[in-house]
Amino acid sequence: MNLDRVVMCVSSTAEQGVVGAGTRLRFTQKGSRVIGRYSGGAISRGCLVGTLSGSELVFRYAQVEASGEIHGGRSVCEVERRADRRLRIVEHFAWSTRPGSGTNVFEEIDPLRAETQ
């Protein structure tokens, strides 16, 4: 698995989640180190930093929400390759700055499509 230059959208979000249909994630990967930047919808700016080992992605995230609040937490994810070759991430997150946890699902999209949305 390699997330370098992968762009994703949110296909489902937990009740405790803040990301949504308008959120786009853009990943950079060097070796096992992964950085993701995301924004859109209720997120003004977010960043995640972690590692990918096989199909397990583990990271910490911090985000500035449209409300101006800053929140963050940690996630453990499964990275899957779908039958159509696109990647899917199933994220199990837990907030560190507020109560709650849940599962979000992200789907790879064409980077050109991401620019027009």
Helices and strands as residue ranges (DSSP letters): E 7-12, E 24-30, E 33-40, E 43-53, E 56-65, E 70-81, E 87-95, E 101-109, H 111-116
